Amino acid sequence: MREGRARGDVLSFFKMVEQLDEAKQARNPTFTASHTLVNNGLDLLTHLEAAKRMQTWQDALSLFTQSTNTTVRRSGADWEWSRTSPTATGIVPREEHLCVLLDTLAAGEQWDLIRGIGHYYGKSLPPVLTHVVRLLAYYAPVEGETEEQLAQARCTAAYDYLTHCKVPPPDRPVEAYTECLAACERANDWQGALRIVRSMGPNPLQGWRSAEEGEGEATTSEPVDGLAPPSPNVVSYATLIAVLEQCGKDKIAAEVLLRLPSLEQAEITASYAALIHVWSKQIYSKQQRRF
């Protein structure tokens, strides 16, 4: 009799444990940390990474703003970031703090907050603006029926944000433009890639148009208040050439390469030669293993 009752009590206990586990799984996990426990930048990074793993963007945002003494408030359709007060003290956020916060907000689809971070921190921390553009280029909420259409729409969203953000054109990092070019590569949009390069700072592709592009006028960047965006670098040109070749525009790619300064030409040619060398060695090794 007692054994039966004891067995029933044990079964009831395990059933209760199972019900508690199910209830926990049904709820979204929460992560809480008092900002008073965050004494330095390393503490802040650790807690932000924990919030990212738990996918709790509200906790990450609250922790970040309290620890850095910043304020986020709605202004129309946008979120504006500012210091709590000019004399307020707090942890000075670094690139790694903001990139973790951005990733957490992206997982929570908080795109207005993400854009606001780029506006506020993009000038003082250019890699943060690049990270915002990268997130938009990969994950921005857009409409499209095919993967290529989605990639095209995200490329447009990222480029529009970059060219209309509150960071002055000269302070926009060239790497952010390269992220837009990489998005064109995913979208197979060689014309968009050419437009992006021509919209940047002074470069040899402005005012020039390939015969294969058809009729029209080659675009040139229009400085805003006399301030031009950065000129393309060798990575920008190499990405453009890769887009052209991927889209079967080898002739335009060759014309672009010939128009570049000799230093950029040499670096890109050397990179291609190295890639061909690695590829040929891989093919040779595969053939050797057959015998």
Secondary structure, 3 states (H helix, E strand, C coil): CHHHHHHHHHHHHHHHHHHHHHHHHHCCCCCCCCHHHCCCHHHHHHHHHHHHHHCCHHHHHHHHHHHHCEEEEEECCEEEEEECCCCCCCCCCCHHHHHHHHHHHHHCCCHHHHHHHHHHHCCCCHHHHHHHHHHHHHHCCCCCCCHHHHHHHHHHHHHHHHHHCCCCHHHCCHHHHHHHHHHHHHHCCHHHHHHHHHCCCCCCCCCCCCHHHCCCCCCCCCCECCECCCCCCHHHHHHHHHHHHHCCCHHHHHHHHHHCCHHHHHHHHHHHHHHHHHHHHHHHHHHHHCC
